[in-house]
Amino acid sequence: MLVSAKEVLAKAKNEKYAVGQFNINNLEWTKAILLTAQECNSPVILGVSEGAGKYMCGFKTVADMVKAMVESLGITVPVILHLDHGSYEGAKKAIEAGFSSVMFDGSHYGIEENIEKTKEIIALANSKGISVEAEVGSIGGEEDGVVGAGEVADPNECKMIADLGVDILAAGIGNIHGKYPANWAGLNFEVLAEIEKATSPMPLVLHGGTGIPADMIKKAISLGVSKINVNTECQIAFADATRKYIEAGKDLEGKGFDPRKLLAPGFEAIKATVKEKMELFGSINKA
């Protein structure tokens, strides 16, 4: 049973912890994250970018796979299937396919057009009990070909978007997707505090969670961040574990080439990374 992010994140904001959004790329990824959430008794958000959705044969395939997996694995913790950085058309398709939450990223439009399109997506999603995330100030780095410069959002614009009735708000505070460069200036907590004040009690989202130091993560949660997105870190952990397995020649031993064996170390590495993040975000035993 998939749920909307609305109640899950309202509770997180209230109790000062954050729920992790972990992006999924295939069956192994999805299974590893769901099992870890169940073992940790933590709510979880499965993020799907439009590129990953396309890779997995479309949003309907993804939604059907996730629902079937939740049922067959006996998952009882809240699971949110969320479209990450959705375009206007993509958000509509994900709603139709059975996602329980969508992000409409209108940050590259002018504020007026962003507002207009966000309103339409909210009306459509709300009629089906689906939560909506909006973004103000593009998040830096690159995600699925969408490049943002790591802008710092304007608290007044954040309030304008929040007042439209979105459920969660992603505001740029100097965070970026992917690996952080050596000269990264860190998160702008002054602006985060202003955004929180302007939009409270709305749960805020921190994109680009990979590589942000733990103390910054904890401070961001204390200032109203209730959802933190992690993607690159799981990918790196998966790649490292897979490389070690092959470099050790294990794929050449017996049936070591069987994909179930070949992908097992990567699978375990994702589980370990997700558990570590859930501990840091404070979501363990919050289901």
C-alpha positions in Angstrom: 0.0 0.0 0.0 1.6 3.2 -1.1 0.9 6.4 0.8 1.1 10.1 0.1 4.1 12.1 1.6 1.8 14.6 3.3 1.1 13.0 6.7 4.5 11.2 6.8 6.4 14.4 6.4 4.2 16.5 8.7 5.0 14.0 11.4 8.7 14.1 10.6 8.7 17.9 10.7 6.8 17.9 14.0 9.2 15.4 15.6 12.4 16.8 14.1 13.6 14.0 12.0 13.8 13.6 8.2 12.6 10.8 5.9 15.1 9.7 3.2 14.2 9.7 -0.5 16.4 7.0 -2.1 16.3 6.9 -5.9 15.6 3.6 -7.5 17.1 2.3 -10.7 16.1 -1.3 -11.0 14.6 -4.3 -9.1 17.7 -4.8 -6.9 17.7 -1.2 -5.8 14.0 -1.2 -5.0 14.2 -4.5 -3.0 17.3 -3.4 -1.1 15.7 -0.1 0.0 12.3 -1.6 0.9 13.9 -4.4 3.0 16.1 -1.9 4.8 13.1 0.4 5.6 11.2 -2.6 7.0 14.2 -3.8 9.1 14.7 -0.2 10.4 11.0 0.3 10.9 11.4 3.6 9.0 9.1 5.3 6.5 10.8 5.6 3.1 10.4 7.5 -0.1 11.4 5.8 -3.4 12.4 8.5 -5.8 12.1 7.9 -9.6 13.6 10.4 -12.0 12.1 10.7 -15.5 15.2 9.1 -17.0 15.1 6.2 -14.5 11.4 5.8 -15.2 12.1 5.5 -18.9 15.0 3.1 -18.3 12.6 0.8 -16.3 10.0 0.8 -19.2 7.8 3.6 -18.0 6.1 4.8 -14.9 3.4 2.1 -15.0 6.0 -0.7 -14.9 7.7 1.1 -11.9 4.5 1.6 -10.0 3.3 -2.0 -10.6 6.7 -3.4 -9.6 6.8 -1.4 -6.4 3.2 -2.2 -5.4 3.8 -6.0 -6.1 7.1 -5.9 -4.2 5.6 -4.2 -1.1 2.9 -6.9 -1.0 5.2 -9.9 -1.7 7.9 -8.8 0.8 5.3 -8.0 3.4 6.4 -4.4 3.8 4.3 -2.6 6.5 6.2 0.7 6.9 4.9 3.7 5.0 6.2 3.7 1.4 5.9 6.7 -0.8 6.6 6.4 -4.6 7.7 9.8 -5.7 8.5 11.3 -9.1 11.7 13.2 -8.7 12.2 16.4 -10.7 9.2 15.8 -12.9 8.4 17.9 -15.9 4.8 19.1 -16.3 4.0 16.2 -18.7 5.9 13.8 -16.6 4.0 14.7 -13.4 0.7 14.1 -15.2 1.9 10.7 -16.4 3.2 9.6 -13.0 -0.1 10.6 -11.4 -1.9 8.5 -14.0 0.5 5.5 -13.5 -0.3 5.3 -9.7 2.6 7.1 -8.0 1.6 8.4 -4.6 3.6 11.6 -4.7 5.1 13.8 -7.5 7.6 16.6 -7.7 6.8 19.2 -10.3 10.1 21.0 -11.0 9.0 24.3 -12.5 12.2 26.1 -11.3 13.4 26.8 -14.8 10.2 28.7 -15.7 9.6 32.3 -14.7 7.8 32.5 -11.4 4.4 33.3 -13.0 4.5 30.3 -15.3 5.9 28.1 -12.5 2.9 29.2 -10.3 0.3 28.5 -13.1 1.6 25.0 -13.9 2.1 24.1 -10.2 -1.6 25.0 -9.6 -2.7 22.7 -12.3 -0.6 19.8 -11.0 -1.8 20.4 -7.4 -5.5 20.3 -8.5 -4.9 17.1 -10.4 -2.9 15.4 -7.6 -5.1 16.5 -4.8 -8.2 15.1 -6.5 -6.5 11.7 -6.2 -4.9 12.1 -2.7 -1.4 12.4 -4.1 1.2 14.8 -2.5 3.0 17.5 -4.5 6.6 18.8 -4.1 7.6 22.0 -5.8 11.0 23.6 -6.2 12.2 27.2 -5.9 15.7 28.2 -6.9 17.4 25.4 -9.0 19.4 22.8 -7.2 23.0 22.8 -8.4 24.8 20.1 -10.3 23.3 17.8 -12.8 20.5 15.3 -12.5 19.3 13.4 -15.6 20.5 16.2 -17.9 18.9 18.9 -15.8 21.7 21.3 -14.8 21.2 23.8 -11.9 23.8 26.2 -10.6 23.1 25.8 -6.9 21.1 29.0 -6.4 19.8 30.2 -3.1 16.1 30.5 -3.2 14.2 33.8 -2.4 12.1 33.2 0.8 9.3 35.4 -0.7 9.1 33.3 -3.8 9.1 30.2 -1.6 6.1 31.6 0.3 4.3 32.3 -3.0 4.7 28.7 -4.1 4.0 27.3 -0.6 0.7 29.2 -0.5 -0.5 27.5 -3.7 -1.2 24.4 -1.6 1.9 22.3 -2.3 2.6 19.7 0.4 6.4 19.9 0.4 8.9 22.5 -0.8 12.4 22.0 -2.1 14.3 25.3 -1.7 17.8 25.7 -3.0 20.2 26.7 -0.2 23.5 26.1 -2.0 23.1 22.3 -2.2 24.0 20.5 -5.4 23.4 17.1 -7.0 26.3 14.7 -7.4 29.7 15.0 -5.7 30.4 18.3 -4.0 33.5 20.2 -5.4 36.4 21.0 -3.0 35.5 24.7 -3.1 31.9 24.2 -2.0 30.8 27.0 0.3 28.4 24.8 2.4 24.6 25.2 3.1 23.2 28.6 3.7 21.4 28.2 7.0 20.4 31.9 7.4 18.3 31.6 4.2 17.0 28.2 5.3 15.8 29.8 8.6 14.1 32.6 6.7 12.4 30.1 4.3 11.2 28.0 7.2 9.8 31.1 8.9 8.0 32.2 5.6 6.5 28.8 4.8 6.0 27.0 8.2 4.6 24.4 8.9 5.5 23.1 5.5 8.1 20.3 5.4 11.2 21.4 3.5 13.3 19.2 1.2 17.1 19.0 0.9 18.1 17.7 -2.5 21.7 16.5 -3.2 22.1 14.8 0.2 25.3 12.9 -0.9 28.4 14.4 0.6 26.8 17.0 2.9 28.6 16.6 6.3 26.6 15.0 9.1 26.6 18.1 11.3 25.1 20.2 8.4 22.4 17.5 7.8 21.5 17.6 11.5 21.4 21.4 11.6 19.2 21.4 8.4 16.7 19.0 10.1 16.6 21.2 13.2 15.6 24.1 10.9 12.7 22.3 9.3 14.1 20.0 6.6 12.0 16.8 6.7 12.9 15.1 3.5 16.5 14.4 2.3 17.3 13.0 -1.2 20.1 10.5 -1.6 21.1 9.0 -4.9 24.8 9.3 -5.8 25.9 7.8 -2.5 24.0 4.5 -3.2 25.3 4.4 -6.8 28.9 4.8 -5.6 28.5 2.1 -2.9 26.9 -0.3 -5.5 29.7 0.4 -8.0 32.5 -0.1 -5.4 31.1 -3.4 -4.2 30.6 -4.7 -7.7 34.1 -3.7 -8.7 35.6 -5.5 -5.7 33.7 -8.7 -6.5 34.9 -8.7 -10.1 38.5 -7.6 -9.3 38.7 -10.5 -6.8 37.8 -12.8 -9.7 34.7 -14.1 -7.9 32.7 -14.0 -11.1 35.0 -16.7 -12.5 34.6 -19.0 -9.5 31.8 -21.6 -10.0 28.6 -19.9 -10.9 29.9 -16.5 -9.7 28.8 -15.0 -13.1 25.1 -15.6 -12.2 23.6 -12.1 -12.0 22.1 -12.9 -8.6 25.6 -13.6 -7.3 27.2 -10.8 -9.2 24.8 -8.1 -8.0 24.6 -9.4 -4.4 27.5 -7.4 -3.0 26.2 -4.2 -4.6 22.7 -5.0 -3.1 24.2 -5.3 0.4 26.1 -2.1 -0.1 22.9 -0.2 -0.9 21.3 -1.7 2.2 24.2 -0.6 4.4 24.2 3.0 2.9 20.4 3.4 3.3 20.6 2.2 7.0 23.4 4.6 7.7 21.3 7.5 6.3 18.2 6.5 8.2 20.3 6.5 11.4 21.6 10.0 10.5 18.2 11.4 9.5 16.6 10.0 12.7 13.8 8.1 11.0 14.5 4.6 12.5 11.5 3.3 14.5 9.4 6.2 13.2 7.1 4.1 11.0 
